[in-house]
């Protein structure tokens, strides 16, 4: 008897130690009771077919005692008020004969959880269905969607052990120690029944709950561990465009609805993050809404668009639908644009600086795709729908802004998030310039912000990202295109080009002091040039303070009204004369950067200072800006301003 007591005591001690070890292990792993203290506080009971409807049966359909949850034949759901996104749920279930229940995951606050989120079926198949049901309606299935890969269910009256992990679009179900479901929701694009959308369309955050449809279901050891999202931070909050800057598009190009960024595709341009990033893992989901749509994701981007271009200097990750050739694909190409450089992971068939994917994995228009971009020390790796298919190295820049691209296609973006990695402190020449507070004056869609007088129509025209003028405005009097706003001190960026075919013209030869050269007889000297027309930029509401655009040997950028005013001092006329000719040939784009502070103006053309702090006596301290009519065709783009205080 004493021996038996000793043995019993020893066994009890071992059992307690093992129980403590299991509990401690669970606690260490971060699992917490789903119903602490046998309390159903924070949980609601509803009708089985729509959780927005209160229970239609009398009595108490759910009770919990000593950590065991009982569902009592009442055709109801018991569900959390809290929403869960990424988690591992552990529990055990037992059914009485003929019972039918379920485990609801990430469902909405109304409707049937089987179709607004997903329901994991728990059923006595042999009795409830008479052994005659579809595989995707049996225990362990994602109800009406995905059948379990194997049958490991214990019969009614016995406990079944579950471990369900939801992380992003991936759902894994382990039943009685065997993995029976491992589904990537993104790949489940076909709606298999009429009551709900395809799994790819269902949410990745919502309520969890338990259903009792028939008979009795009992649950115990209900534990949950919320996963930390691997250190990711949202770049899009699902509600508005906080954290993003519309660089070059109309306000309506980028909108938010139903937790998505919606890009109209018109005009061509970009929207960027407020801050720069270097090393990181970036995830996002996208879908084109029309076949053959075009868009993109830019990384390591400059803050404003490249001269004469609707896009920034950056590395582009292609977002394209239905266009595949030997030189480019719709499945995740990576390439450098507008002065950026990179090394493809394998030679491109055309010798381009472009990496092509090793496998074509993108879903077609109307279906969601998931990109995961890893940026480390100038190396890029792109995973498309769960698999790395494209790589590039030696990117320059390797730190910059992240952009979404508008390029003609109606496209949706969602679930944009980033996990930053340690910096490699790249040298300055591998880092994009910091944003300086410029805003766009031309939206690419229409002439909002400009005084569009009668007679301008059909002549001053918004043609996507180009503001085009044919030189033939029919407006009475002033035919220039003026801003509605007035500006004092500012930095103005304007890109321009002369589209007219050049023709030979004789023009005056201007000397460095601003005077025009004359021969020994006092006659004006001329020189033959390829002339493509004339235009300019008026600042502070004054045609006298005109920044000239032309093909004279002196070059563009001169301040015409001051150089030619003989009442001005030689110093003023000399300062209004370009120091160097910096124009690109006719037909090519040029970029002005005009700085006006007080009565002094500086003009930089194509990166070269042509006018340096020219003092302009009498210039107004504030006024609108105009694009000049001079009777010749001219095109403008990328009109940005930064007001100085």
Backbone torsions as a table, in degrees:
resi	resn	phi	psi	omega
1	UNK	NA	-44.8	178.4
2	UNK	-62.9	-40.2	-179.6
3	UNK	-62.0	-41.4	180.0
4	UNK	-64.4	-40.6	179.0
5	UNK	-63.2	-41.0	179.5
6	UNK	-63.2	-44.3	-180.0
7	UNK	-63.4	-41.6	179.9
8	UNK	-62.5	-44.2	179.7
9	UNK	-62.4	-40.4	-179.8
10	UNK	-65.1	-43.8	179.2
11	UNK	-63.1	-41.7	178.4
12	UNK	-61.4	-41.6	179.9
13	UNK	-62.7	-45.1	179.2
14	UNK	-61.8	-41.8	-179.6
15	UNK	-62.4	-43.1	178.9
16	UNK	-64.0	-40.2	178.7
17	UNK	-63.3	-44.5	179.5
18	UNK	-63.6	-42.5	178.6
19	UNK	-61.1	-42.6	178.2
20	UNK	-62.9	-40.7	-178.4
21	UNK	-64.0	-42.9	179.6
22	UNK	-63.8	-45.0	179.4
23	UNK	-61.8	-45.9	-179.8
24	UNK	-63.1	-40.8	179.8
25	UNK	-62.5	-43.5	178.5
26	UNK	-61.7	-42.9	179.6
27	UNK	-63.3	-43.3	-179.6
28	UNK	-63.1	-32.9	-179.0
29	UNK	-77.2	-4.6	176.6
30	UNK	90.9	9.4	178.2
31	UNK	-79.1	143.5	178.7
32	UNK	-131.0	149.6	177.3
33	UNK	-61.0	137.5	177.6
34	UNK	-73.1	-27.2	178.7
35	UNK	-128.8	74.0	-177.0
36	UNK	-64.4	138.7	176.0
37	UNK	67.5	26.3	-180.0
38	UNK	53.5	41.2	-179.0
39	UNK	-116.3	137.5	174.7
40	UNK	-98.8	17.0	177.9
41	UNK	-61.8	135.9	-177.9
42	UNK	88.7	2.2	-179.8
43	UNK	-119.1	148.7	-177.6
44	UNK	-124.4	155.8	176.8
45	UNK	-116.6	134.6	-177.6
46	UNK	-137.6	176.0	172.3
47	UNK	-65.6	153.4	-173.8
48	UNK	-69.7	-24.5	-173.0
49	UNK	-98.1	-15.4	-179.9
50	UNK	-158.0	113.4	-173.4
51	UNK	-74.0	-7.5	173.4
52	UNK	-77.6	-10.3	-179.0
53	UNK	-101.9	129.2	179.2
54	UNK	-62.9	159.4	180.0
55	UNK	-56.4	140.6	-177.3
56	UNK	-99.9	3.2	-177.2
57	UNK	-112.7	154.8	179.5
58	UNK	-82.9	161.3	174.2
59	UNK	93.1	-167.7	-178.5
60	UNK	-113.2	101.7	-173.6
61	UNK	-77.6	-15.2	-179.2
62	UNK	-133.8	136.6	173.3
63	UNK	-145.3	156.6	-179.9
64	UNK	-131.5	134.0	178.7
65	UNK	-142.1	128.8	176.9
66	UNK	51.9	38.9	177.2
67	UNK	79.6	4.0	179.3
68	UNK	-106.9	126.7	-178.1
69	UNK	-101.7	128.6	-176.8
70	UNK	-113.7	127.1	171.6
71	UNK	-106.5	125.2	-165.1
72	UNK	-115.6	75.8	167.1
73	UNK	40.4	53.0	-174.9
74	UNK	-128.2	10.1	176.0
75	UNK	51.2	60.3	-176.6
76	UNK	-139.5	168.1	166.9
77	UNK	-112.8	141.1	165.6
78	UNK	-109.9	119.3	-172.6
79	UNK	-139.6	155.8	-177.3
80	UNK	-78.4	148.8	169.1
81	UNK	-81.1	-27.8	178.8
82	UNK	-74.4	147.4	174.9
83	UNK	-100.2	144.6	179.9
84	UNK	-124.2	142.7	178.6
85	UNK	-110.7	-73.9	-178.8
86	UNK	-109.6	125.8	-174.3
87	UNK	-164.9	164.6	166.8
88	UNK	-120.3	126.9	-179.0
89	UNK	-112.1	125.4	175.8
90	UNK	-115.6	140.3	177.8
91	UNK	-168.0	169.8	172.1
92	UNK	-125.8	144.9	179.5
93	UNK	-128.8	149.1	173.3
94	UNK	-142.1	137.2	-179.1
95	UNK	-112.3	151.7	164.9
96	UNK	-86.3	166.5	-176.2
97	UNK	-57.0	129.0	176.9
98	UNK	80.7	6.6	-175.9
99	UNK	-77.7	157.1	177.1
100	UNK	-142.2	125.1	178.2
101	UNK	-146.9	-165.5	-179.7
102	UNK	-169.9	165.6	176.6
103	UNK	-117.6	116.6	-177.1
104	UNK	-94.8	138.0	-176.8
105	UNK	-127.2	130.4	168.9
106	UNK	51.4	49.0	-177.8
107	UNK	-102.9	163.7	-175.0
108	UNK	-79.9	167.0	-178.6
109	UNK	-77.1	8.1	174.4
110	UNK	-150.5	161.0	179.8
111	UNK	89.2	-175.9	-179.1
112	UNK	-88.2	118.0	-177.9
113	UNK	-55.1	-25.8	178.6
114	UNK	-63.0	-20.6	-175.3
115	UNK	-122.6	-19.2	175.4
116	UNK	-89.7	-21.2	174.2
117	UNK	-133.1	-109.7	167.9
118	UNK	-157.7	148.1	177.6
119	UNK	-115.6	129.4	173.5
120	UNK	-92.2	117.7	-172.0
121	UNK	-71.5	138.4	172.6
122	UNK	-133.0	107.5	-170.5
123	UNK	-150.2	147.5	169.4
124	UNK	-84.7	86.9	-170.6
125	UNK	-58.2	-43.5	-174.1
126	UNK	-62.6	-35.1	-177.4
127	UNK	-94.6	-50.5	-174.2
128	UNK	-62.8	-43.8	179.7
129	UNK	-100.3	0.4	-176.7
130	UNK	64.3	26.7	179.9
131	UNK	73.2	10.1	-174.1
132	UNK	-126.9	75.4	179.2
133	UNK	-133.8	166.1	175.0
134	UNK	-71.5	147.2	178.9
135	UNK	-55.6	-30.5	-179.0
136	UNK	-85.5	17.1	173.5
137	UNK	-122.1	11.4	-177.2
138	UNK	-99.9	168.0	-178.0
139	UNK	-54.4	131.4	179.7
140	UNK	94.9	-11.6	179.4
141	UNK	-76.2	153.8	161.0
142	UNK	-80.4	107.2	-162.9
143	UNK	-51.4	127.8	178.3
144	UNK	67.3	8.4	-175.6
145	UNK	-127.5	-63.6	-171.9
146	UNK	-124.6	124.7	177.6
147	UNK	-82.1	148.7	174.9
148	UNK	-64.7	148.2	-177.4
149	UNK	-73.5	-19.6	178.7
150	UNK	-153.6	161.7	-179.5
151	UNK	-101.3	105.2	179.7
152	UNK	-124.3	21.3	-174.5
153	UNK	-78.1	137.1	171.6
154	UNK	-87.4	148.3	-172.8
155	UNK	-70.4	170.0	177.0
156	UNK	-51.9	140.9	-178.9
157	UNK	93.0	-7.7	177.7
158	UNK	-118.3	153.0	-179.3
159	UNK	-79.9	137.6	172.4
160	UNK	-115.1	134.3	-176.6
161	UNK	-101.3	131.5	-176.4
162	UNK	-121.7	145.3	165.9
163	UNK	-139.1	115.2	-174.9
164	UNK	-118.5	123.2	-180.0
165	UNK	-118.7	125.1	175.2
166	UNK	-116.6	120.3	175.9
167	UNK	-138.5	110.8	-175.9
168	UNK	59.6	-127.4	-178.6
169	UNK	-90.5	1.4	-177.4
170	UNK	-99.2	130.9	178.0
171	UNK	-127.4	124.0	-179.3
172	UNK	-121.1	131.1	179.0
173	UNK	-122.0	123.7	175.2
174	UNK	-113.6	121.9	-179.1
175	UNK	-118.6	122.1	179.9
176	UNK	52.5	40.8	175.2
177	UNK	82.9	0.7	-178.6
178	UNK	-116.8	131.3	176.3
179	UNK	-73.2	122.0	-177.8
180	UNK	-115.5	-18.1	178.4
181	UNK	-139.1	132.7	170.3
182	UNK	-145.8	92.9	-169.5
183	UNK	-117.1	135.5	168.5
184	UNK	-97.7	107.2	-174.9
185	UNK	-58.5	-29.9	-179.4
186	UNK	-59.8	-29.1	-177.6
187	UNK	-85.2	-11.3	-177.7
188	UNK	-94.2	77.2	-171.8
189	UNK	-95.4	-2.3	-178.9
190	UNK	-103.4	125.0	175.2
191	UNK	-76.8	118.4	-172.9
192	UNK	-87.7	-10.2	177.1
193	UNK	-145.9	173.0	-170.1
194	UNK	-86.7	-11.8	-171.3
195	UNK	-85.7	-17.2	-176.0
196	UNK	-149.0	165.3	178.5
197	UNK	-75.1	172.2	174.7
198	UNK	-61.6	156.3	-179.4
199	UNK	-58.5	-31.3	-179.7
200	UNK	-62.8	-21.0	-179.3
201	UNK	-94.3	-4.3	-173.2
202	UNK	-88.1	155.4	-170.4
203	UNK	-70.5	159.9	176.2
204	UNK	-108.5	14.9	175.1
205	UNK	-152.3	138.4	178.8
206	UNK	172.5	-165.5	-179.4
207	UNK	-75.8	160.7	165.9
208	UNK	-121.9	155.7	-177.3
209	UNK	-170.2	-178.8	-175.9
210	UNK	-135.3	137.6	-176.4
211	UNK	-111.9	140.3	166.6
212	UNK	-123.4	111.0	-177.3
213	UNK	-101.3	-33.7	-177.7
214	UNK	-154.9	141.0	179.5
215	UNK	70.8	-149.7	-178.5
216	UNK	-123.8	138.5	172.9
217	UNK	-122.7	136.6	179.1
218	UNK	-122.6	138.5	-177.5
219	UNK	-131.7	145.5	178.3
220	UNK	-148.7	170.0	-179.5
221	UNK	51.1	47.2	-178.8
222	UNK	-83.4	110.2	-176.6
223	UNK	-131.3	145.6	179.0
224	UNK	-136.0	143.5	173.4
225	UNK	-126.9	117.2	175.9
226	UNK	-79.7	131.1	-178.1
227	UNK	-86.9	147.6	-168.8
228	UNK	-84.1	11.6	178.0
229	UNK	64.5	16.9	173.9
230	UNK	59.2	28.8	176.9
231	UNK	78.6	14.8	-179.6
232	UNK	-78.9	148.5	176.1
233	UNK	-121.6	132.9	179.1
234	UNK	-64.6	137.4	169.3
235	UNK	-95.6	-11.9	177.8
236	UNK	-136.1	123.7	-173.9
237	UNK	-83.9	-0.3	177.9
238	UNK	81.9	-4.4	-174.4
239	UNK	-118.8	-40.0	-178.2
240	UNK	-152.9	-173.9	-175.2
241	UNK	-99.6	29.8	173.8
242	UNK	-57.8	135.8	180.0
243	UNK	90.9	-1.8	-179.2
244	UNK	-121.7	151.4	179.7
245	UNK	-124.0	123.0	175.6
246	UNK	-76.1	107.4	-172.3
247	UNK	-78.1	-47.2	-166.9
248	UNK	-146.0	18.4	-174.1
249	UNK	-118.1	171.3	173.1
250	UNK	-72.4	156.1	179.6
251	UNK	-56.5	-35.7	-176.7
252	UNK	-81.7	-3.1	176.7
253	UNK	-64.2	-37.6	-176.7
254	UNK	-119.7	116.2	178.5
255	UNK	-133.1	170.8	-179.3
256	UNK	-126.8	133.0	175.1
257	UNK	-156.9	140.7	174.7
258	UNK	53.5	39.2	177.2
259	UNK	73.3	18.5	-178.2
260	UNK	-126.9	149.8	163.8
261	UNK	-88.0	125.1	-178.9
262	UNK	-109.9	122.3	179.2
263	UNK	-108.3	121.6	-179.1
264	UNK	-71.6	-21.5	-176.4
265	UNK	85.6	-2.4	-177.1
266	UNK	-130.1	127.4	-4.3
267	UNK	-81.1	-176.5	173.8
268	UNK	-71.5	130.8	-178.8
269	UNK	170.8	-163.6	-175.2
270	UNK	-141.9	159.8	168.3
271	UNK	-127.6	136.6	-174.1
272	UNK	-124.7	165.3	173.1
273	UNK	-70.4	158.1	178.7
274	UNK	-71.9	-27.1	-177.7
275	UNK	-125.9	167.4	-178.2
276	UNK	-93.1	158.3	179.1
277	UNK	-138.3	151.6	179.5
278	UNK	-120.2	-76.5	-180.0
279	UNK	-102.0	129.5	-174.9
280	UNK	-172.1	169.5	165.1
281	UNK	-116.0	122.2	-177.8
282	UNK	-115.4	130.4	176.9
283	UNK	-123.2	142.6	172.4
284	UNK	-158.4	161.1	175.7
285	UNK	-119.1	144.9	-179.5
286	UNK	-146.6	156.6	172.3
287	UNK	-151.8	136.8	170.0
288	UNK	-82.1	141.6	-178.8
289	UNK	-98.0	-8.5	176.4
290	UNK	-134.9	145.1	178.5
291	UNK	-59.1	149.0	177.5
292	UNK	66.5	22.5	178.4
293	UNK	-69.8	155.6	-177.8
294	UNK	-130.1	136.3	175.5
295	UNK	-163.8	-170.8	179.8
296	UNK	-172.2	166.1	173.3
297	UNK	-120.9	123.3	179.0
298	UNK	-104.3	137.5	174.8
299	UNK	-122.9	157.1	-179.0
300	UNK	56.7	40.1	-170.5
301	UNK	-86.4	150.9	166.8
302	UNK	-70.0	160.5	-173.9
303	UNK	-77.7	-26.5	177.1
304	UNK	-128.1	168.2	-174.2
305	UNK	-67.5	153.5	-179.1
306	UNK	-70.6	154.8	-178.1
307	UNK	-52.6	124.0	177.4
308	UNK	70.7	12.6	-175.6
309	UNK	-126.4	152.9	176.3
310	UNK	-84.4	-4.1	-175.7
311	UNK	-121.1	165.0	-177.2
312	UNK	-93.2	160.6	168.3
313	UNK	-68.1	119.6	-171.6
314	UNK	-172.9	-179.1	169.1
315	UNK	-104.7	122.4	-177.2
316	UNK	-97.7	134.3	169.5
317	UNK	-104.2	111.4	-170.7
318	UNK	-65.4	136.4	171.5
319	UNK	-126.5	94.9	-168.7
320	UNK	-136.9	150.1	179.6
321	UNK	-123.9	132.4	165.3
322	UNK	69.0	21.9	179.5
323	UNK	-130.9	105.7	-175.3
324	UNK	-130.2	125.4	175.9
325	UNK	-134.8	-176.9	175.9
326	UNK	-68.7	-22.6	-174.8
327	UNK	-100.1	-19.9	177.7
328	UNK	-153.8	160.0	-177.6
329	UNK	-137.7	173.8	174.4
330	UNK	-104.6	30.1	-171.7
331	UNK	-130.5	27.0	173.2
332	UNK	105.9	46.1	173.0
333	UNK	-68.8	151.3	175.0
334	UNK	-128.7	128.8	-176.3
335	UNK	-154.8	158.3	-178.9
336	UNK	-91.2	141.9	-179.6
337	UNK	-133.3	146.7	169.4
338	UNK	54.6	46.7	173.6
339	UNK	103.6	-15.3	174.1
340	UNK	-72.1	159.9	179.9
341	UNK	-134.6	158.2	176.4
342	UNK	-165.4	167.9	177.4
343	UNK	-115.1	117.0	177.1
344	UNK	-63.1	152.9	-179.6
345	UNK	-71.8	-19.4	175.7
346	UNK	-148.4	153.8	-177.0
347	UNK	-58.9	137.4	176.6
348	UNK	-81.4	141.6	-177.0
349	UNK	-59.3	-26.9	177.9
350	UNK	-102.0	6.7	-178.9
351	UNK	77.4	13.7	-178.1
352	UNK	-75.4	160.6	173.9
353	UNK	-86.0	67.9	-171.8
354	UNK	-146.4	129.8	175.7
355	UNK	-95.3	128.6	177.6
356	UNK	-100.1	146.1	-178.3
357	UNK	-68.7	148.5	179.0
358	UNK	-78.0	-14.0	-176.6
359	UNK	-152.2	146.1	-179.1
360	UNK	-99.0	109.1	-169.8
361	UNK	-124.8	-2.6	-176.5
362	UNK	-73.3	143.3	173.7
363	UNK	-81.2	154.4	-176.7
364	UNK	-75.9	176.3	-179.2
365	UNK	-50.9	139.9	-179.0
366	UNK	93.9	-13.7	-179.3
367	UNK	-114.6	148.9	-178.3
368	UNK	-77.4	145.4	171.9
369	UNK	-126.6	151.8	-179.7
370	UNK	-120.8	125.8	174.5
371	UNK	-107.4	140.5	172.2
372	UNK	-130.8	113.4	-176.9
373	UNK	-110.1	125.1	176.4
374	UNK	-109.7	122.9	179.6
375	UNK	-115.3	119.2	179.7
376	UNK	-139.1	113.0	170.7
377	UNK	51.9	41.2	178.4
378	UNK	89.1	0.4	177.0
379	UNK	-105.0	140.3	179.5
380	UNK	-123.4	140.4	172.9
381	UNK	-134.3	129.6	-179.2
382	UNK	-113.8	122.7	171.6
383	UNK	-101.7	130.1	178.6
384	UNK	-110.7	116.7	179.8
385	UNK	50.5	45.1	169.7
386	UNK	98.1	0.4	-178.3
387	UNK	-139.8	133.3	177.9
388	UNK	-69.8	124.2	-177.6
389	UNK	-126.4	-16.4	-175.2
390	UNK	-136.4	136.5	179.1
391	UNK	-136.6	152.3	173.9
392	UNK	-149.2	157.5	-179.8
393	UNK	-138.4	171.9	176.5
394	UNK	54.1	41.3	179.0
395	UNK	-71.5	141.9	174.7
396	UNK	-145.8	115.5	5.8
397	UNK	-68.1	165.1	172.8
398	UNK	-123.4	8.9	171.2
399	UNK	-144.9	134.5	-179.8
400	UNK	177.2	-160.8	-177.3
401	UNK	-87.4	162.5	174.2
402	UNK	-107.7	129.9	-176.5
403	UNK	-123.8	148.4	164.2
404	UNK	-104.2	142.0	-172.4
405	UNK	-108.6	138.0	170.2
406	UNK	-104.9	120.4	-178.4
407	UNK	-148.9	53.6	171.2
408	UNK	92.9	-21.8	-176.1
409	UNK	-101.8	138.3	172.5
410	UNK	-73.6	115.9	-172.1
411	UNK	-138.1	145.7	178.9
412	UNK	-113.5	145.2	175.6
413	UNK	-129.1	146.9	175.6
414	UNK	-157.8	170.3	176.2
415	UNK	49.2	51.5	179.2
416	UNK	-91.5	119.0	-177.1
417	UNK	-147.3	160.4	-174.9
418	UNK	-141.7	143.6	170.0
419	UNK	-121.4	113.8	-178.3
420	UNK	-77.4	143.4	179.0
421	UNK	-113.0	163.1	-178.0
422	UNK	-57.2	141.3	-179.5
423	UNK	-75.4	152.0	173.8
424	UNK	-101.2	5.9	-179.2
425	UNK	50.8	64.1	-177.0
426	UNK	-65.9	154.6	177.1
427	UNK	-64.0	158.2	-174.1
428	UNK	-58.2	-32.7	-177.5
429	UNK	-76.2	-0.6	175.3
430	UNK	-112.0	12.6	-178.7
431	UNK	-118.0	132.4	177.3
432	UNK	-64.0	150.9	175.7
433	UNK	-61.7	150.2	176.5
434	UNK	-75.5	146.0	175.9
435	UNK	-61.0	139.3	-175.7
436	UNK	-113.1	11.2	175.4
437	UNK	92.0	19.2	177.2
438	UNK	-74.0	146.3	172.2
439	UNK	-126.7	156.7	-173.1
440	UNK	-86.6	134.3	176.3
441	UNK	-97.9	-16.6	179.3
442	UNK	-122.8	122.3	-170.5
443	UNK	-92.1	-1.9	176.9
444	UNK	80.4	-7.3	-176.6
445	UNK	-110.7	-38.3	-179.5
446	UNK	-158.5	-171.4	-175.8
447	UNK	-101.1	28.4	172.7
448	UNK	-54.8	137.7	-178.7
449	UNK	93.7	-9.3	176.6
450	UNK	-117.3	153.7	177.2
451	UNK	-82.0	95.7	-175.2
452	UNK	-89.2	82.2	-174.4
453	UNK	-67.2	154.1	170.3
454	UNK	-56.8	133.4	-176.6
455	UNK	104.3	-19.2	175.1
456	UNK	-77.5	-25.2	-173.6
457	UNK	-57.6	135.1	179.7
458	UNK	80.5	-2.2	-179.9
459	UNK	-119.7	-58.3	168.1
460	UNK	-85.5	109.6	-171.6
461	UNK	-131.3	139.5	171.0
462	UNK	-81.8	113.5	177.3
463	UNK	-120.0	81.9	-175.5
464	UNK	59.7	-130.0	-175.9
465	UNK	-79.5	-4.1	178.8
466	UNK	-103.0	131.7	171.5
467	UNK	-95.8	110.3	-168.4
468	UNK	-106.3	136.8	175.8
469	UNK	-130.5	129.9	-178.4
470	UNK	-89.8	-1.2	178.4
471	UNK	82.0	11.4	-170.8
472	UNK	-127.9	34.2	179.1
473	UNK	-53.8	140.2	178.6
474	UNK	-102.7	13.4	178.0
475	UNK	-65.3	144.8	177.7
476	UNK	-74.4	138.4	176.9
477	UNK	71.1	-116.9	-175.3
478	UNK	-69.8	117.3	-179.5
479	UNK	-103.0	4.8	178.0
480	UNK	-74.7	158.3	178.8
481	UNK	-102.8	109.1	-174.1
482	UNK	-101.1	147.2	171.8
483	UNK	-72.7	151.9	174.1
484	UNK	-75.2	-33.2	179.0
485	UNK	-80.2	155.6	171.8
486	UNK	-109.5	149.6	-175.1
487	UNK	-133.4	144.0	176.7
488	UNK	-99.0	-102.6	175.4
489	UNK	-86.8	137.2	-174.7
490	UNK	-162.5	167.7	162.5
491	UNK	-118.0	125.3	-176.8
492	UNK	-116.8	128.3	173.5
493	UNK	-109.3	128.7	177.6
494	UNK	-139.8	126.4	172.1
495	UNK	-95.6	143.5	-178.8
496	UNK	-150.3	154.7	171.7
497	UNK	-151.8	156.1	-179.8
498	UNK	-103.0	108.9	-174.4
499	UNK	-83.1	-12.6	-176.2
500	UNK	-71.2	145.6	175.7
501	UNK	-64.8	125.0	-177.8
502	UNK	-66.1	150.9	174.5
503	UNK	-138.1	155.5	-177.2
504	UNK	-66.6	128.5	176.6
505	UNK	-140.2	147.6	172.7
506	UNK	-96.8	125.7	-177.2
507	UNK	-128.8	157.0	179.8
508	UNK	-61.5	150.5	175.8
509	UNK	-96.6	113.5	-177.1
510	UNK	-94.5	133.8	179.9
511	UNK	-88.2	163.9	-177.8
512	UNK	-59.2	-23.1	-180.0
513	UNK	-86.9	1.8	178.4
514	UNK	96.3	-10.5	178.0
515	UNK	-82.4	164.2	179.9
516	UNK	-103.3	133.1	-174.4
517	UNK	-65.6	144.5	177.7
518	UNK	-134.2	153.4	179.8
519	UNK	-84.2	-174.7	-175.2
520	UNK	-65.5	-17.0	177.9
521	UNK	-93.7	1.3	-179.8
522	UNK	84.4	4.8	178.3
523	UNK	-81.1	148.4	-178.7
524	UNK	-65.0	131.4	174.4
525	UNK	-84.0	140.8	177.3
526	UNK	-126.5	165.3	177.5
527	UNK	-140.8	144.3	-179.0
528	UNK	-82.7	132.8	179.7
529	UNK	-134.1	162.9	169.8
530	UNK	-85.7	101.4	-171.7
531	UNK	-98.6	126.4	179.2
532	UNK	-114.2	12.2	176.2
533	UNK	119.2	-172.5	-170.8
534	UNK	-144.3	141.7	173.6
535	UNK	-163.9	-164.5	179.4
536	UNK	174.2	-177.0	178.5
537	UNK	-123.4	123.5	173.5
538	UNK	-93.9	135.5	177.6
539	UNK	-119.9	153.2	178.9
540	UNK	56.3	31.9	174.4
541	UNK	72.8	14.4	-172.2
542	UNK	-122.5	126.2	174.7
543	UNK	-72.6	-19.0	177.9
544	UNK	-67.8	-36.9	179.5
545	UNK	-91.7	62.5	-177.9
546	UNK	-95.4	126.7	172.6
547	UNK	-90.1	111.1	-166.2
548	UNK	-79.2	146.8	171.6
549	UNK	-124.9	117.0	-179.5
550	UNK	-165.9	-168.5	-177.8
551	UNK	-122.5	21.4	178.3
552	UNK	-67.2	155.3	-179.2
553	UNK	-59.4	-25.0	179.3
554	UNK	-66.5	-25.6	179.3
555	UNK	91.6	161.6	178.6
556	UNK	-74.3	160.3	178.4
557	UNK	107.0	-15.1	178.8
558	UNK	-62.3	156.0	179.3
559	UNK	-104.6	91.6	-166.6
560	UNK	-53.5	-50.9	-173.1
561	UNK	-63.6	-23.2	179.9
562	UNK	-95.7	-35.2	177.9
563	UNK	-65.2	-36.6	-173.8
564	UNK	-93.6	-2.4	-179.4
565	UNK	-84.4	106.1	-176.9
566	UNK	-69.9	-10.9	176.1
567	UNK	-80.5	-11.9	177.6
568	UNK	-81.8	155.2	-179.8
569	UNK	-69.7	158.5	176.2
570	UNK	-56.6	-33.6	179.8
571	UNK	-65.0	-42.4	180.0
572	UNK	-65.8	-44.7	-177.5
573	UNK	-66.4	-38.4	178.8
574	UNK	-65.6	-42.8	-178.3
575	UNK	-67.1	-25.0	179.5
576	UNK	-85.2	2.1	-179.1
577	UNK	-102.1	132.4	-177.5
578	UNK	-57.2	139.9	177.0
579	UNK	-75.9	-26.7	-176.5
580	UNK	-156.8	150.7	173.8
581	UNK	-86.4	122.7	-175.4
582	UNK	-123.5	11.9	-176.8
583	UNK	-67.9	144.3	164.8
584	UNK	-81.1	158.4	-179.3
585	UNK	-59.2	154.4	176.9
586	UNK	-51.7	141.8	-178.3
587	UNK	95.1	-18.4	178.2
588	UNK	-100.9	156.6	-178.4
589	UNK	-78.2	146.2	175.0
590	UNK	-126.8	156.4	176.7
591	UNK	-128.0	122.6	170.0
592	UNK	-91.4	140.7	163.5
593	UNK	-126.4	108.1	-172.6
594	UNK	-109.7	122.9	179.2
595	UNK	-113.8	123.0	177.5
596	UNK	-119.4	117.1	177.7
597	UNK	-131.7	115.9	-175.2
598	UNK	61.0	-128.4	179.2
599	UNK	-101.8	18.8	-179.9
600	UNK	-114.1	139.6	-176.7
601	UNK	-129.9	135.6	173.9
602	UNK	-121.2	137.2	179.6
603	UNK	-125.3	124.1	173.7
604	UNK	-110.7	127.0	-179.8
605	UNK	-119.7	118.7	178.9
606	UNK	52.7	39.8	175.5
607	UNK	86.5	-1.4	-179.8
608	UNK	-114.9	134.1	178.8
609	UNK	-75.1	116.0	-180.0
610	UNK	-104.2	-26.5	174.1
611	UNK	-130.3	126.0	-176.0
612	UNK	-120.4	107.6	175.9
613	UNK	46.7	51.4	176.2
614	UNK	-71.2	127.2	178.2
615	UNK	-84.4	128.5	-175.6
616	UNK	-119.4	89.5	-178.4
617	UNK	-57.4	133.1	175.8
618	UNK	84.4	-0.9	179.2
619	UNK	-64.2	134.4	177.0
620	UNK	-57.6	149.2	-179.8
621	UNK	-83.0	-9.3	179.1
622	UNK	-158.6	146.8	177.1
623	UNK	171.5	173.3	179.6
624	UNK	-76.1	171.6	177.4
625	UNK	-113.4	142.8	179.5
626	UNK	-127.9	147.5	166.1
627	UNK	-95.7	126.3	-166.0
628	UNK	-82.2	136.4	165.9
629	UNK	-87.0	126.6	174.1
630	UNK	-136.3	16.4	178.1
631	UNK	84.0	1.0	-179.5
632	UNK	-117.2	151.1	176.1
633	UNK	-67.7	143.7	179.9
634	UNK	-153.4	148.6	177.6
635	UNK	-125.7	140.9	178.0
636	UNK	-124.0	156.9	175.5
637	UNK	-158.9	163.6	172.7
638	UNK	50.2	64.5	179.6
639	UNK	-97.2	104.5	-177.1
640	UNK	-118.8	147.2	175.9
641	UNK	-135.3	143.8	171.7
642	UNK	-126.1	114.7	179.7
643	UNK	-80.6	137.3	-178.1
644	UNK	-103.0	141.5	179.7
645	UNK	-101.0	NA	NA
